[in-house]
Amino acid sequence: MKKLVVLAASILLYTLAQAQEGSDSGTSAGITIIPRVDVNPTFYDGKFDEVTLGNSSLYTLFEGNISENLSFSVCNHWLSSEPKYLYQNTWRSDDVNWCDWAYLEYSLGNFLITAGKQVITFGGFELEEYDFDVHLDMMSGLFNNFQCYQWGGKFGWMNNSESTGFFLQATGSPYGEKPFDRMTYSLQYQGNYGPFSMLYSTNLVGNWGNGYEWMFTLGNKLELDAWTLGLDVSNKVGDPLFILRDGVTAFATAKYNPSDKWEFLGRCGYEKSTKDMFDVILPLPVTVTYPGSDSWTLGAAAHWFPLRDSQDLRLHAAAAYNSGFDMVSLTLGAIYYLRFPWSK
């Protein structure tokens, strides 16, 4: 891990030095340091249970252009509510670690090629959200349980107006313990037509046996002035033990931005497994049965950006209810985006 940190630091110093030479070289870079602090009391069956740190974390986002056609993006997750696991899991594919993604992207005309650790192109617009921005108890089981950061490559095409795009990807699978123990193959269609946008994905995810889980997701978004409405639907349910289960996941989102200072968010989701008992062959192998799920998630949040002419500081309050656990979650917190070079 120390070698990776040294390499990342070397790339940072080199790129920032090159960026000082001016824009003629086509080189630029920026880094954002993102601390978040949450206080998260939870209640089960109507009774107070505990206060956790919620989505408290420390991230950095390092992005830029090495040349006119070659760009890079690195997102590091340095601290969480249980930071030791980020570093114990450094080379694991089935759990999160301190490096969310680190990839190079080469574009030539309408085509692009991406190589490195990246996000599996599955899911709808829910998966477009940064982990450090969201309230985890309002998100779906797919968002919280499917380890989408995997090593691999992607090939894509976008038309000249960037309204239509197709992407093919091959990456490791979250069912594998190490990179490429199992494989995931993905196809995604992107459409942006005026106020309406689509993210439609289909995936073959290598599972614990010799087979694949077939998953599709239809993501839809409609932007109307201060309102943004979304609906994501999938044929899978995210599960903390078995990663994916057959079923249906449907989450609707409404976001309202009355001004630059305020943002209000509401989410409603339904998750149901289509099987009452779910048989899984574990690597031992051992056959395990697991009961079906049928649950609703309801959530609402308010975000306030108190700084003048800036949205770098966000104060937030959120509440969520999950019927499957009969859990109520409350969140109060703050997140700050410290940007370098400084820019609005």
C-alpha positions in Angstrom: 0.0 0.0 0.0 2.9 2.4 0.7 4.1 2.0 -2.9 0.7 3.0 -4.1 0.6 6.1 -1.9 4.0 7.2 -3.1 3.0 6.6 -6.7 -0.1 8.7 -6.3 1.8 11.5 -4.6 4.4 11.5 -7.4 1.7 11.7 -10.0 0.1 14.6 -8.1 3.3 16.6 -7.8 4.2 16.0 -11.4 0.8 17.0 -12.7 0.5 20.1 -10.6 4.0 21.2 -11.7 3.0 20.7 -15.4 -0.2 22.6 -14.8 1.8 25.7 -13.8 3.4 25.8 -17.3 0.1 27.1 -18.7 -2.8 25.9 -20.7 -0.9 25.5 -24.0 0.2 22.0 -22.9 -3.4 20.9 -22.3 -2.4 19.8 -18.8 -4.4 20.7 -15.7 -5.2 19.2 -12.4 -7.3 19.8 -9.3 -7.7 18.2 -6.0 -10.7 18.4 -3.6 -10.4 17.4 0.1 -13.8 16.3 1.4 -14.4 15.8 5.2 -17.8 14.9 6.4 -19.1 14.7 10.0 -22.4 13.1 10.9 -24.3 12.4 14.1 -26.8 9.5 13.4 -29.2 8.4 16.1 -31.2 5.2 15.2 -34.4 3.7 16.5 -35.7 0.1 16.1 -39.2 -0.9 16.9 -39.9 2.6 18.1 -37.1 2.4 20.7 -33.8 4.3 20.8 -30.9 2.0 19.9 -27.7 3.9 19.4 -25.9 7.0 18.1 -23.4 6.3 15.3 -21.2 8.5 13.1 -23.4 7.7 10.1 -21.6 8.6 6.8 -18.7 10.5 8.5 -15.7 10.2 6.3 -12.7 11.8 4.7 -12.3 11.6 0.9 -10.0 13.2 -1.7 -10.9 13.6 -5.4 -8.0 14.2 -7.7 -8.8 14.8 -11.4 -7.2 16.4 -14.4 -5.8 16.2 -17.9 -2.4 14.8 -18.7 -2.8 15.9 -22.4 -5.5 17.0 -24.7 -6.8 13.5 -25.1 -5.7 11.8 -21.9 -7.4 12.5 -18.5 -7.4 10.8 -15.1 -9.5 10.5 -12.0 -8.6 9.2 -8.5 -11.0 9.0 -5.6 -9.6 8.0 -2.2 -11.6 7.1 0.9 -9.1 7.8 3.8 -11.4 7.6 6.8 -14.8 6.1 7.7 -16.7 5.2 10.8 -14.6 2.0 10.8 -11.4 3.1 9.1 -9.3 -0.1 9.8 -11.4 -2.1 7.3 -10.5 0.4 4.5 -6.8 -0.6 4.8 -7.3 -4.3 5.6 -9.3 -4.6 2.4 -6.7 -3.0 0.1 -6.6 -5.7 -2.5 -10.1 -7.2 -1.9 -12.8 -7.0 -4.6 -15.7 -7.9 -2.3 -15.6 -4.9 0.0 -14.7 -1.2 0.0 -11.2 0.0 0.7 -9.2 3.2 0.7 -9.2 3.5 -3.1 -12.6 3.9 -4.7 -11.3 4.4 -8.2 -8.2 5.3 -10.1 -8.3 5.3 -13.9 -7.0 6.8 -17.1 -9.4 7.8 -19.9 -8.3 8.3 -23.5 -10.7 10.1 -25.9 -10.3 10.3 -29.6 -13.2 11.9 -31.5 -16.4 10.1 -30.5 -14.6 7.2 -28.9 -13.1 6.8 -25.4 -11.2 4.0 -23.6 -11.0 3.8 -19.8 -8.6 1.6 -17.9 -8.0 1.1 -14.2 -10.2 0.8 -11.1 -13.6 2.2 -12.0 -17.3 2.0 -11.3 -19.1 -0.9 -12.8 -21.6 0.6 -15.3 -24.7 -0.8 -13.6 -27.6 0.9 -11.9 -29.4 4.1 -12.8 -28.9 7.6 -11.6 -28.6 6.6 -8.0 -25.2 5.2 -8.8 -24.2 8.6 -10.3 -24.1 10.1 -6.8 -20.8 10.4 -4.9 -20.7 8.2 -1.8 -19.7 11.2 0.3 -22.7 13.2 -0.7 -25.5 10.8 0.0 -27.4 9.7 3.2 -26.8 6.0 3.2 -30.1 5.0 5.0 -32.1 6.6 2.2 -30.3 4.6 -0.5 -31.2 1.2 -2.0 -29.7 -2.2 -1.0 -28.0 -2.2 -4.4 -26.2 1.0 -3.6 -25.2 -0.1 -0.1 -24.3 -3.8 -0.7 -23.0 -4.1 -4.3 -19.3 -3.4 -4.3 -19.2 -1.5 -7.6 -15.5 -0.3 -7.6 -13.6 -2.9 -9.6 -10.5 -3.1 -11.8 -11.1 -3.4 -15.5 -11.6 -1.5 -18.8 -14.3 0.2 -20.7 -14.9 1.2 -24.4 -17.5 3.8 -25.3 -18.9 5.9 -28.1 -20.8 9.2 -27.9 -22.3 11.1 -30.8 -21.2 14.7 -31.6 -23.9 16.4 -29.5 -23.2 13.9 -26.6 -26.9 13.1 -26.4 -26.5 9.4 -27.1 -23.8 7.0 -25.9 -23.1 3.3 -25.7 -20.5 1.7 -23.4 -19.0 -1.8 -23.1 -17.1 -2.8 -20.0 -15.3 -5.8 -18.5 -14.3 -5.7 -14.8 -13.8 -7.9 -11.8 -16.9 -9.1 -9.9 -17.8 -8.3 -6.3 -18.3 -12.0 -5.8 -14.5 -12.5 -6.2 -12.2 -12.0 -3.2 -9.4 -10.7 -5.4 -9.4 -8.7 -8.7 -10.5 -10.8 -11.6 -11.4 -13.9 -9.5 -14.7 -13.5 -11.2 -15.7 -11.2 -14.0 -18.5 -8.8 -14.8 -19.5 -7.8 -18.3 -21.6 -4.7 -18.8 -23.5 -2.8 -21.5 -24.9 0.7 -20.9 -27.0 3.1 -23.0 -27.0 6.8 -22.1 -29.5 9.3 -23.5 -29.8 13.0 -22.9 -32.7 14.5 -24.7 -33.6 18.0 -23.5 -35.0 17.7 -19.9 -35.2 13.9 -20.1 -32.2 11.6 -19.5 -31.8 7.8 -19.4 -29.3 5.4 -18.1 -30.2 1.8 -19.1 -27.8 -0.9 -18.2 -27.5 -4.7 -18.4 -24.8 -6.8 -16.7 -23.6 -10.3 -16.4 -22.0 -10.6 -12.9 -19.9 -13.6 -12.2 -21.2 -15.3 -9.0 -19.7 -17.7 -6.4 -20.3 -20.7 -8.6 -19.5 -21.0 -12.3 -22.5 -19.0 -13.5 -23.6 -15.4 -13.8 -26.2 -13.2 -12.3 -28.1 -11.3 -15.0 -29.1 -7.8 -13.9 -30.7 -4.9 -15.7 -31.5 -1.4 -14.5 -33.5 1.4 -16.1 -32.7 4.8 -14.8 -34.8 7.8 -15.8 -34.5 11.5 -14.9 -36.6 14.5 -15.7 -35.4 18.1 -15.0 -38.0 20.8 -14.8 -36.7 24.2 -13.7 -36.1 23.9 -9.9 -37.3 20.3 -9.8 -35.4 17.0 -10.6 -37.5 13.8 -10.7 -36.0 10.4 -11.0 -37.0 6.7 -11.1 -34.6 3.7 -11.0 -35.9 0.2 -11.5 -33.9 -3.1 -11.3 -34.6 -6.8 -11.4 -32.2 -7.4 -8.4 -32.2 -6.6 -4.7 -29.0 -5.8 -2.9 -28.3 -8.1 0.0 -25.6 -7.8 2.8 -24.9 -11.5 2.8 -25.5 -12.7 -0.8 -24.8 -9.4 -2.7 -27.6 -9.9 -5.3 -31.0 -11.6 -5.0 -33.7 -12.0 -7.7 -36.5 -9.6 -7.2 -37.4 -5.9 -7.9 -35.9 -2.7 -6.7 -37.7 0.6 -7.5 -36.7 4.0 -6.1 -38.2 7.3 -6.9 -36.5 10.6 -6.1 -37.7 14.2 -6.1 -35.2 17.1 -5.6 -36.2 20.7 -5.3 -33.7 23.6 -5.5 -35.5 26.9 -4.8 -32.2 28.8 -4.6 -28.5 28.4 -4.5 -28.7 28.2 -0.7 -31.2 25.4 -0.3 -31.9 21.9 -1.6 -34.7 19.6 -0.5 -34.7 15.9 -1.3 -37.3 13.1 -1.0 -37.0 9.4 -1.7 -39.3 6.5 -1.7 -38.2 3.0 -2.5 -39.6 -0.6 -2.7 -37.5 -3.8 -2.6 -38.9 -7.3 -2.8 -37.3 -10.7 -3.4 -39.4 -12.9 -5.7 -38.4 -16.0 -3.8 -39.5 -16.8 -0.3 -36.3 -18.9 0.2 -33.0 -18.1 -1.5 -30.5 -20.9 -2.1 -26.9 -19.9 -2.5 -23.8 -22.1 -3.1 -21.0 -20.7 -1.0 -17.4 -21.3 -1.9 -17.1 -24.2 0.7 -19.6 -25.2 -0.9 -22.5 -25.1 1.6 -26.2 -24.6 0.8 -27.8 -21.8 2.8 -31.4 -20.7 2.8 -32.4 -17.1 3.4 -35.9 -15.7 3.8 -37.4 -13.3 1.2 -37.6 -9.6 1.7 -40.4 -7.1 1.2 -39.6 -3.6 2.4 -40.2 0.1 1.9 -37.7 2.9 2.4 -38.9 6.5 2.9 -36.6 9.4 3.3 -36.3 13.2 3.3 -33.4 15.6 3.6 -32.7 19.4 3.7 -29.3 20.8 2.6 -28.3 24.4 3.4 -25.3 26.1 1.8 -24.5 29.0 4.2 -21.4 30.5 2.5 -21.8 33.5 0.3 -21.4 32.8 -3.4 -20.3 29.3 -2.7 -21.7 25.8 -2.1 -18.5 24.4 -0.6 -20.0 24.1 2.9 -23.2 22.0 3.2 -25.1 21.6 6.4 -27.7 18.8 6.3 -30.5 17.1 8.2 -32.1 13.9 7.0 -34.6 11.3 8.2 -35.2 7.8 6.9 -37.5 4.9 7.6 -37.0 1.3 6.6 -40.0 -1.1 7.1 -37.9 -4.2 6.7 -35.9 -3.4 9.9 -38.6 -1.2 11.4 -35.8 1.4 11.7 -35.9 5.2 11.9 -32.7 7.0 11.2 -32.0 10.7 11.9 -28.9 12.5 10.6 -27.4 15.9 11.4 -24.1 16.8 9.9 -21.9 18.9 7.7 -19.6 18.4 4.6 -17.0 20.7 3.2 -15.4 20.7 -0.2 -11.9 22.2 0.1 -10.8 22.8 -3.5 -7.3 23.3 -5.0 -6.7 25.2 -7.2 -9.2 27.6 -5.7 -12.2 28.2 -8.0 -15.8 28.9 -7.8 
